Amino acid sequence: MLKIGIVGLPNVGKSTLFNALTKASVPAENYPFCTIDPSVGVVGVPDTRLQRLTELSQSVKTIPAAIEFVDIAGLVKGAAEGEGLGNQFLANIRETDAILEVVRFFDDTNITHVEETVEPDKDIEVINLELVLADAEQVRKRRDKLIRDMKTGDKNAIVEDSVLSKLEQGFSIGKLALHAGLSDDEKKHIAYLNLLTMKPILYVLNKKSGGHNLDEAADGRAERAYELIKSLGSRFVLVDAATERELNDVADEDRNNFRQEFGVQEDGLADLIRGAYDTLGLISFFTTGTDETRAWTISAGSAAPAAGAAIHNDFADKFIRAEVVSTDDLLAAGSWSAARESAKVRTEGKDYIVKDGDVMVFLHG
């Protein structure tokens, strides 16, 4: 299962967002470092297609795709040298597939900010610099260990060191590993290091209902944050974490009315999860029948055998072919047999690239 770490400075709404996402109850008090041990929650990915397929097949169970979110202790300047809970923070985040970086996007004198002033672009720079410094230290230690192997003429060690040298040059000017210009082959050589700044980052700009939100302040702070995120090749979502947390206790059918009362028009959590999917380059395909309708997560560009492996490893090794129909075509036809009769169901081989929303049946040996 994919794992995403929720990070940010202390007191910016990480735990509140985690509560909203998972409907869990972890501390979200108004003081730094209230989150000491990482809290983990598994979140179903919202997808309206799933319920419609369930109704079509009259499935007993509906199983959405899932993402594991990890709420990690707040990061402060100096974390790479062990300030705050830095070392523990960095160990926890190294185990995740991607980073969800929460940034405070509102003014409120009643909620303290660890840097005293709310400057989102500076907050992002503080966090990212700590990640860079931690990676730089890891790379330095690894290069020291490679010296002996390079003296013996070990070709793998020489190649790896040249990749690490390129990373160090980038780190020296504050570049994330993602932006070091490594080729796919070079990335393979250092993949085992699990570098923090090689992970994709989705920025969550946390607003506050009724507060002084920066996207309405017209003082340049919002624009500076947007430009910085764009320059990093990343994307952002706007979320009101506190309101989304309160909406967890509201019945589904009443939620839209409450959103209007709060002045929150969009489902911020759905946008966030979709944003996480896009950031990680993921898509969903479906299997459906009377027992269950289920969404499966794969990387965009995956071939049919790789999709089969998401269900069971044998499906990849013993893949013969797959029957495929788009969700829209299946729903329009009204049944699998009707879709087949109207030639909407296709038989695809090993080279077929799965599309988002494909409904699939695998034939394997």
C-alpha positions as CSV (number, residue, x, y, z in Angstrom):
1,M,0.0,0.0,0.0
2,L,1.2,3.5,-0.8
3,K,2.4,5.5,2.2
4,I,2.4,9.3,2.3
5,G,3.9,11.3,5.1
6,I,2.2,14.4,6.4
7,V,4.9,16.9,7.3
8,G,5.3,20.6,8.1
9,L,6.4,23.1,10.7
10,P,4.8,22.6,14.2
11,N,1.3,24.0,14.6
12,V,0.3,24.3,10.9
13,G,-2.6,21.8,11.0
14,K,-0.9,18.5,10.2
15,S,-2.7,16.5,12.9
16,T,-6.0,18.3,12.1
17,L,-5.7,17.3,8.5
18,F,-4.8,13.7,9.5
19,N,-7.9,13.6,11.7
20,A,-10.0,14.9,8.8
21,L,-8.5,12.3,6.4
22,T,-8.8,9.3,8.6
23,K,-11.6,10.2,11.0
24,A,-9.1,9.1,13.7
25,S,-8.5,10.9,17.0
26,V,-4.9,11.9,17.4
27,P,-3.9,15.0,19.5
28,A,-4.2,18.3,17.6
29,E,-3.5,20.8,20.3
30,N,-2.2,24.3,19.9
31,Y,1.4,23.7,20.8
32,P,4.5,22.4,19.0
33,F,5.5,18.7,19.1
34,C,2.1,17.4,20.3
35,T,2.6,14.7,17.7
36,I,5.5,12.6,19.0
37,D,4.8,9.1,17.6
38,P,3.7,8.9,14.0
39,S,0.0,8.1,13.7
40,V,-1.0,6.0,10.8
41,G,-4.4,5.9,9.0
42,V,-5.6,4.1,5.9
43,V,-7.8,6.3,3.7
44,G,-10.1,5.1,1.0
45,V,-9.8,7.0,-2.3
46,P,-13.1,8.6,-3.2
47,D,-14.3,7.5,-6.6
48,T,-17.9,7.9,-7.7
49,R,-17.3,5.2,-10.4
50,L,-16.9,2.6,-7.7
51,Q,-20.4,2.9,-6.3
52,R,-22.0,2.9,-9.7
53,L,-20.2,-0.3,-10.6
54,T,-21.2,-1.8,-7.3
55,E,-24.9,-1.1,-8.1
56,L,-24.5,-2.5,-11.6
57,S,-23.0,-5.8,-10.4
58,Q,-25.1,-5.8,-7.2
59,S,-21.9,-6.5,-5.3
60,V,-21.9,-7.7,-1.7
61,K,-18.7,-5.6,-0.9
62,T,-17.2,-2.4,-2.2
63,I,-13.5,-1.9,-1.7
64,P,-11.9,1.4,-2.7
65,A,-8.3,1.9,-3.5
66,A,-6.4,3.0,-0.4
67,I,-3.6,5.2,0.7
68,E,-1.8,5.1,4.0
69,F,-1.2,8.5,5.6
70,V,1.4,9.0,8.3
71,D,1.2,12.0,10.7
72,I,4.8,12.9,11.5
73,A,6.2,15.1,14.3
74,G,6.6,18.8,13.4
75,L,9.8,19.9,11.7
76,V,11.8,22.9,12.8
77,K,14.9,24.7,11.5
78,G,17.9,22.6,12.5
79,A,16.1,19.3,12.3
80,A,18.9,17.8,10.2
81,E,21.2,18.4,13.1
82,G,18.7,16.9,15.6
83,E,16.8,20.0,16.7
84,G,13.3,19.4,18.0
85,L,12.4,15.9,17.1
86,G,14.5,16.1,13.9
87,N,16.2,12.7,13.8
88,Q,13.0,10.8,14.6
89,F,11.1,12.9,12.0
90,L,13.6,12.1,9.3
91,A,13.6,8.4,10.1
92,N,9.8,8.3,9.8
93,I,9.5,10.2,6.6
94,R,12.2,8.1,4.9
95,E,9.9,5.2,4.9
96,T,7.1,6.9,2.9
97,D,6.5,7.0,-0.9
98,A,5.7,10.7,-1.1
99,I,5.4,13.8,1.1
100,L,2.4,15.9,1.8
101,E,3.8,19.2,3.0
102,V,1.2,21.2,5.0
103,V,1.7,25.0,5.0
104,R,-0.2,27.4,7.1
105,F,-2.1,29.8,4.8
106,F,-4.0,32.1,7.2
107,D,-3.3,34.7,9.8
108,D,-4.7,34.2,13.4
109,T,-3.1,35.8,16.4
110,N,-4.7,33.1,18.6
111,I,-2.7,30.3,17.0
112,T,1.1,30.6,17.4
113,H,3.5,30.2,14.6
114,V,6.9,28.7,15.3
115,E,8.6,31.5,13.1
116,E,6.2,34.2,14.6
117,T,5.2,35.5,11.2
118,V,3.2,33.6,8.5
119,E,5.2,33.5,5.3
120,P,4.3,30.3,3.4
121,D,7.2,30.6,0.9
122,K,9.7,30.9,3.8
123,D,8.1,27.9,5.6
124,I,8.4,25.8,2.5
125,E,12.1,26.8,2.1
126,V,12.8,25.9,5.8
127,I,11.3,22.5,5.5
128,N,12.9,21.7,2.1
129,L,16.3,22.9,3.3
130,E,16.2,20.5,6.2
131,L,15.3,17.7,3.9
132,V,18.3,18.7,1.6
133,L,20.7,18.9,4.6
134,A,19.6,15.5,5.8
135,D,20.1,14.0,2.3
136,A,23.5,15.7,1.9
137,E,24.7,14.2,5.2
138,Q,23.6,10.7,4.1
139,V,25.3,11.1,0.7
140,R,28.5,12.4,2.4
141,K,28.7,9.3,4.6
142,R,28.0,7.0,1.7
143,R,30.8,8.6,-0.4
144,D,33.2,8.1,2.5
145,K,32.4,4.4,2.6
146,L,32.9,4.1,-1.2
147,I,36.5,5.3,-1.1
148,R,38.0,1.9,-0.3
149,D,36.0,0.1,-3.0
150,M,37.0,2.8,-5.6
151,K,40.7,2.3,-4.8
152,T,40.3,-1.4,-5.8
153,G,38.8,-0.4,-9.1
154,D,35.3,-1.5,-8.3
155,K,33.3,-0.2,-11.3
156,N,29.9,-0.1,-9.6
157,A,31.5,1.9,-6.7
158,I,33.0,4.4,-9.3
159,V,29.7,4.8,-11.1
160,E,27.7,5.3,-7.8
161,D,30.2,7.8,-6.5
162,S,29.9,9.9,-9.7
163,V,26.1,9.9,-9.2
164,L,26.5,10.9,-5.6
165,S,28.9,13.7,-6.6
166,K,26.3,15.1,-8.9
167,L,23.8,15.1,-6.0
168,E,26.2,16.8,-3.7
169,Q,26.7,19.6,-6.3
170,G,22.9,20.2,-6.3
171,F,22.6,20.0,-2.5
172,S,25.3,22.6,-2.2
173,I,23.0,25.2,-3.8
174,G,19.8,23.9,-2.0
175,K,18.5,21.8,-4.9
176,L,16.3,18.8,-4.2
177,A,17.6,15.5,-5.4
178,L,14.6,15.4,-7.8
179,H,16.1,18.4,-9.6
180,A,19.7,17.1,-9.8
181,G,19.2,16.1,-13.4
182,L,19.8,12.4,-12.9
183,S,19.1,9.9,-15.6
184,D,16.8,6.9,-15.0
185,D,19.9,4.7,-14.9
186,E,21.6,7.0,-12.4
187,K,18.5,7.0,-10.2
188,K,18.6,3.2,-10.0
189,H,22.2,3.3,-8.6
190,I,21.1,5.4,-5.6
191,A,17.5,4.2,-5.2
192,Y,18.4,2.1,-2.1
193,L,19.3,5.3,-0.2
194,N,15.7,6.3,-0.2
195,L,16.5,10.0,-0.3
196,L,14.0,12.4,1.2
197,T,14.3,14.9,-1.6
198,M,13.8,12.3,-4.3
199,K,10.2,11.8,-3.2
200,P,7.4,13.7,-4.9
201,I,5.9,16.5,-2.8
202,L,2.3,17.7,-2.8
203,Y,1.8,21.0,-1.0
204,V,-1.3,21.5,1.1
205,L,-2.1,25.2,1.7
206,N,-4.2,25.1,4.9
207,K,-6.9,27.8,5.1
208,K,-9.3,28.6,7.9
209,S,-13.0,29.2,7.6
210,G,-13.8,32.8,8.7
211,G,-10.1,33.6,9.1
212,H,-7.7,35.9,7.3
213,N,-6.7,33.6,4.4
214,L,-3.7,34.6,2.4
215,D,-5.3,34.0,-1.0
216,E,-7.7,36.8,-0.1
217,A,-5.1,39.1,1.5
218,A,-3.7,40.6,-1.7
219,D,-0.3,41.3,0.0
220,G,1.9,39.1,-2.2
221,R,2.4,36.2,0.3
222,A,0.0,33.8,-1.5
223,E,1.6,34.7,-4.9
224,R,5.1,34.1,-3.6
225,A,4.1,30.6,-2.4
226,Y,2.4,29.8,-5.7
227,E,5.5,30.8,-7.6
228,L,7.8,28.9,-5.4
229,I,5.8,25.7,-5.7
230,K,5.6,26.1,-9.4
231,S,9.4,26.6,-9.6
232,L,9.8,23.3,-7.7
233,G,7.8,21.5,-10.4
234,S,5.2,20.6,-7.8
235,R,1.5,21.3,-7.3
236,F,-0.7,22.4,-4.4
237,V,-4.2,22.0,-3.1
238,L,-6.1,24.4,-0.9
239,V,-7.7,22.8,2.1
240,D,-9.5,24.0,5.2
241,A,-8.4,21.2,7.5
242,A,-10.4,22.3,10.5
243,T,-13.6,22.5,8.6
244,E,-13.1,19.2,6.9
245,R,-12.5,17.7,10.3
246,E,-15.8,19.1,11.6
247,L,-17.6,17.8,8.5
248,N,-16.5,14.2,9.4
249,D,-19.3,14.3,12.1
250,V,-21.9,15.4,9.6
251,A,-24.1,12.9,7.7
252,D,-23.1,12.5,4.1
253,E,-26.4,13.9,2.8
254,D,-26.1,17.1,4.9
255,R,-22.4,17.7,4.1
256,N,-22.9,20.0,1.1
257,N,-25.3,22.2,3.0
258,F,-22.8,22.6,5.8
259,R,-20.0,23.3,3.3
260,Q,-22.1,26.3,2.1
261,E,-22.6,27.5,5.6
262,F,-18.8,27.3,6.3
263,G,-18.2,29.0,2.9
264,V,-16.2,26.0,1.7
265,Q,-17.4,25.1,-1.8
266,E,-15.1,22.3,-2.7
267,D,-14.5,18.9,-1.1
268,G,-10.9,19.7,-0.1
269,L,-10.1,16.2,1.0
270,A,-11.2,14.7,-2.4
271,D,-9.0,17.3,-4.1
272,L,-6.1,16.4,-1.9
273,I,-6.4,12.7,-2.5
274,R,-6.7,13.2,-6.2
275,G,-3.8,15.5,-6.1
276,A,-1.8,12.9,-4.3
277,Y,-2.7,10.4,-7.0
278,D,-1.6,12.8,-9.7
279,T,1.6,13.7,-7.8
280,L,2.5,10.0,-7.6
281,G,1.5,9.3,-11.2
282,L,-1.2,6.8,-10.2
283,I,-4.4,5.6,-11.8
284,S,-7.2,3.2,-10.8
285,F,-8.6,0.2,-12.6
286,F,-11.6,-1.9,-11.4
287,T,-12.7,-5.5,-11.0
288,T,-16.4,-6.1,-10.4
289,G,-18.8,-9.0,-9.8
290,T,-21.4,-10.1,-7.4
291,D,-18.9,-10.8,-4.6
292,E,-17.2,-7.4,-4.7
293,T,-16.4,-4.3,-6.7
294,R,-12.8,-3.1,-6.1
295,A,-10.5,-0.4,-7.2
296,W,-6.8,-1.2,-7.7
297,T,-4.0,1.3,-7.8
298,I,-1.2,1.2,-10.4
299,S,1.3,3.6,-11.9
300,A,0.2,5.4,-15.0
301,G,1.7,3.7,-18.1
302,S,1.6,0.2,-16.5
303,A,1.0,-2.8,-18.9
304,A,-1.7,-5.4,-18.3
305,P,0.6,-7.9,-16.5
306,A,1.7,-5.3,-14.0
307,A,-2.0,-4.5,-13.3
308,G,-2.6,-8.1,-12.8
309,A,0.3,-8.2,-10.3
310,A,-1.6,-5.6,-8.2
311,I,-4.2,-8.4,-7.6
312,H,-1.8,-11.3,-7.3
313,N,1.8,-11.9,-8.3
314,D,0.8,-15.0,-10.3
315,F,-1.3,-12.8,-12.6
316,A,1.9,-11.2,-13.8
317,D,4.0,-14.3,-14.2
318,K,1.2,-16.4,-15.8
319,F,-0.6,-13.7,-17.6
320,I,-2.3,-14.8,-20.9
321,R,-4.7,-12.0,-21.7
322,A,-7.2,-9.7,-20.2
323,E,-10.8,-8.7,-21.1
324,V,-11.1,-4.9,-20.9
325,V,-14.0,-2.4,-21.0
326,S,-14.1,1.2,-19.9
327,T,-16.3,2.1,-16.9
328,D,-18.4,4.5,-19.0
329,D,-19.0,1.9,-21.7
330,L,-19.9,-0.8,-19.1
331,L,-22.3,1.4,-17.3
332,A,-23.9,2.6,-20.5
333,A,-24.4,-1.0,-21.7
334,G,-25.9,-2.0,-18.3
335,S,-24.1,-5.4,-18.0
336,W,-21.0,-7.2,-19.0
337,S,-22.8,-9.4,-21.5
338,A,-24.5,-6.4,-23.1
339,A,-21.1,-4.6,-23.4
340,R,-19.7,-7.7,-25.0
341,E,-22.6,-7.9,-27.5
342,S,-22.0,-4.3,-28.5
343,A,-18.3,-5.0,-29.0
344,K,-17.2,-2.7,-26.1
345,V,-15.3,-5.5,-24.4
346,R,-11.9,-6.0,-25.9
347,T,-9.3,-8.8,-25.5
348,E,-5.9,-7.3,-24.8
349,G,-2.4,-8.9,-24.5
350,K,0.8,-8.3,-22.5
351,D,1.6,-5.0,-24.3
352,Y,-1.7,-3.3,-23.5
353,I,-1.3,-0.1,-21.4
354,V,-4.0,0.1,-18.8
355,K,-6.1,3.2,-18.8
356,D,-7.6,4.9,-15.8
357,G,-11.2,3.6,-15.3
358,D,-10.6,0.3,-17.1
359,V,-12.7,-2.6,-15.8
360,M,-10.7,-5.8,-16.3
361,V,-10.9,-9.6,-16.1
362,F,-7.6,-11.5,-16.2
363,L,-7.0,-14.9,-17.7
364,H,-3.8,-16.6,-16.5
365,G,-2.3,-20.0,-16.7
